[in-house]
Amino acid sequence: MSEFDDATYVADDGATSIHDGWDIGGNANGGYLMALAAAGLRRVAGRPDPVSITAHYLSPGRPGPAAVTGDVVKAGRRFTTVQGRLESIGDDGERRTVIQVLGTFGDLASNAASDFVAMNGAPPDLPPWEQCVPRESNGAVPVAMMDRLRVRLHPDHAGWVRGERAGVAEMAGWFGFADGRPLDTLSLLLVADALPPAVFNIDIPPGWVPTVEMTVHVRAVPAPGPVRCVFRTRFVHGGMLEEDGEVWDSTGTLVALSRQLALLPR
């Protein structure tokens, strides 16, 4: 079992745990928490792929026992929509909701393909993997999960580590698992929140960027190989920001889109 599969395992009764080492400064990564919840809720749905997942983040995810609970809102011919939550369980048995989730699940591999395609975009223009900058786990804010991932940033977007910012809130790079696990639709939920925030490339000190809400649309099953990602922020005000993401597989297919609302680094 890969590290990601182990960290997102949910038993038939919904019992699970938030694993250590998938965090940023001690707080579990938002994409990891979404993937953990989706791993349990897809069993409730009876369909393998998260097609659209929206999560509201209500409290920090700390390592320890947890549970995923949910119920079906509607089961249709192609999709099943479920609602549910990921709860942490304290030593005294008290439950606290970490994220509240609404998700639509389907089987993307069996979806009928359409001949009609309209694309107003393309994969990010990235240098080859070996020419991009490895994202390390150490830094101003420790990112423990980088020991389990292989994230390489576009050289033009990595200067913030040295205090040199590009001046545009954009972050692009490659993503893969350190243990070589193939990417699937569940792991795309993690990918959507795995790169450094795009705002690190403007005049904002790096820090923990708490997610308020995140939505991921999974559009296709990724082909083998690492994926290319790009994340952009246009509006920062009122102490909040939005971040829009694109994930493209090794064949140039758009496999996921994301948007999250987050707070400024702290």
Residue pairs with C-beta under 8 A, 6 or more apart in sequence:
1 9
2 177
2 179
2 181
3 148
3 177
3 178
3 179
3 181
4 35
4 148
4 177
4 181
4 187
4 190
5 181
6 19
7 19
7 21
7 22
7 32
7 36
8 16
8 32
8 35
8 36
8 39
8 186
9 16
9 39
10 16
10 36
10 39
10 40
10 43
10 68
12 43
14 40
14 67
14 68
14 69
15 65
15 67
16 36
16 39
16 40
16 65
16 66
16 67
16 68
17 63
17 64
17 65
17 66
18 28
18 33
18 36
18 61
18 62
18 63
18 64
18 66
18 86
18 88
18 98
19 63
20 63
20 144
21 144
21 145
21 147
21 148
22 28
22 29
22 32
22 144
22 145
22 148
23 29
23 61
23 63
23 143
23 144
23 145
24 141
24 142
24 143
24 144
24 145
24 208
25 141
25 142
25 143
25 208
26 62
26 142
27 60
27 61
27 62
27 208
27 210
28 60
28 61
28 62
28 63
28 98
29 145
29 190
29 193
29 194
30 55
30 57
30 193
30 211
30 214
30 260
31 189
31 190
31 191
31 192
31 193
31 194
31 214
32 61
32 145
32 190
32 193
33 55
33 57
33 61
33 86
33 98
33 99
34 53
34 55
34 99
34 101
34 189
34 190
34 192
34 193
34 214
34 216
35 186
35 187
35 189
35 190
36 66
36 68
36 86
37 55
37 68
37 84
37 85
37 86
37 99
37 101
38 50
38 53
38 101
38 103
38 186
38 189
39 68
39 186
40 68
40 69
40 70
40 84
40 86
41 50
41 68
41 70
41 82
41 84
41 101
41 103
41 105
42 48
42 49
42 50
42 103
42 105
42 186
44 70
44 71
44 72
44 82
44 84
45 72
45 75
45 80
45 81
45 82
45 103
45 105
46 75
46 80
46 105
47 79
47 80
47 105
47 106
47 107
48 105
48 107
48 185
49 105
49 106
49 107
49 108
49 109
49 185
49 186
49 218
49 221
50 103
50 104
50 105
50 185
50 186
50 189
50 216
50 218
51 79
51 103
51 104
51 105
51 106
51 108
51 217
51 218
52 103
52 104
52 215
52 216
52 217
52 218
53 101
53 102
53 103
53 104
53 189
53 215
53 216
53 218
54 101
54 102
54 103
54 213
54 214
54 215
55 99
55 100
55 101
55 213
55 214
55 215
56 99
56 100
56 101
56 212
56 213
57 98
57 99
57 210
57 211
57 212
57 213
57 214
58 97
58 98
58 99
58 100
59 88
59 96
59 97
59 98
60 98
61 86
61 88
61 98
61 99
62 88
64 88
64 89
64 90
65 88
65 89
66 86
66 87
66 88
66 89
66 98
67 86
67 87
67 89
67 95
68 84
68 85
68 86
68 87
69 84
69 85
69 87
70 82
70 83
70 84
70 85
70 101
71 82
71 83
71 84
72 80
72 81
72 82
73 81
73 82
73 83
73 102
74 80
74 81
75 81
78 106
78 111
79 104
79 105
79 106
80 104
80 105
80 106
81 102
81 103
81 104
81 105
82 102
82 103
82 105
83 101
83 102
83 103
84 100
84 101
84 103
85 97
85 98
85 99
85 100
85 101
86 97
86 98
86 99
86 101
87 95
87 96
87 97
87 98
88 95
88 96
88 98
89 95
90 96
108 185
108 218
108 219
108 220
108 221
109 221
119 254
121 246
121 254
122 252
123 228
123 246
123 248
123 252
123 254
124 154
124 172
124 228
124 229
124 230
124 246
124 248
126 132
126 154
126 172
126 173
126 174
126 228
127 154
127 155
129 152
129 174
129 226
131 155
132 152
132 153
132 154
132 155
132 173
132 174
133 152
133 153
133 154
133 155
133 158
133 161
134 150
134 151
134 152
134 153
135 143
135 146
135 149
135 151
135 152
135 153
135 173
135 195
135 196
136 143
136 146
137 143
137 144
137 145
137 146
137 147
139 161
139 206
140 205
140 206
140 207
141 206
141 207
141 208
145 194
147 178
148 177
148 178
148 179
149 175
149 176
149 177
149 178
149 194
150 174
150 175
150 176
150 177
150 178
150 226
151 173
151 174
151 175
151 194
151 195
152 173
152 174
153 171
153 172
153 173
153 195
153 196
154 171
154 172
154 173
156 166
157 166
157 170
157 171
157 172
157 173
157 201
159 165
159 166
159 201
160 166
160 196
160 200
160 201
160 206
165 200
165 201
165 202
165 203
166 201
167 201
167 202
168 201
168 202
169 198
169 199
169 201
169 202
169 232
169 233
169 234
169 236
169 241
170 198
170 201
170 230
170 231
170 232
170 233
171 195
171 196
171 197
171 198
171 200
171 201
171 230
171 231
171 232
172 195
172 228
172 229
172 230
172 231
173 195
173 228
173 229
174 226
174 227
174 228
174 229
175 183
175 191
175 194
175 195
175 226
175 227
175 228
175 229
175 247
176 183
176 225
176 226
176 227
177 183
177 187
181 187
182 224
183 191
183 222
183 226
183 227
183 249
184 221
184 222
185 218
185 221
185 222
188 216
188 218
188 222
188 227
188 247
188 255
188 256
189 216
189 218
191 227
191 229
191 247
191 256
192 214
192 216
192 245
192 247
192 256
192 258
192 260
193 211
193 214
193 258
193 260
194 229
195 229
195 231
196 206
197 209
197 231
197 233
197 241
197 243
197 262
197 265
198 231
198 232
198 233
198 243
199 209
199 233
199 236
199 241
199 243
199 264
199 265
200 206
200 265
202 236
204 236
204 264
204 265
205 265
206 265
207 265
207 266
208 265
208 266
209 241
209 262
209 263
209 264
209 265
210 262
210 263
210 266
211 260
211 261
211 262
212 240
212 260
212 261
212 262
212 263
213 260
213 261
214 258
214 259
214 260
214 261
215 258
215 259
215 260
216 256
216 257
216 258
217 256
217 257
217 258
218 255
218 256
219 254
219 255
219 256
219 257
220 249
220 253
220 254
220 255
221 255
222 247
222 249
222 250
222 253
222 255
223 249
223 250
223 251
223 253
224 250
225 249
225 250
226 250
227 247
227 248
227 249
227 250
227 255
228 247
228 248
228 249
229 245
229 246
229 247
229 248
230 245
230 246
231 243
231 244
231 245
231 246
231 258
232 243
232 244
232 245
233 241
233 242
233 243
233 244
234 242
234 244
235 241
235 242
236 264
239 263
239 264
240 261
240 262
240 263
240 264
241 261
241 262
241 263
241 264
242 259
242 260
242 261
242 262
243 258
243 259
243 260
243 262
244 257
244 258
244 259
245 256
245 257
245 258
245 259
245 260
246 254
246 256
246 257
247 254
247 255
247 256
247 257
247 258
248 254
248 255
249 255
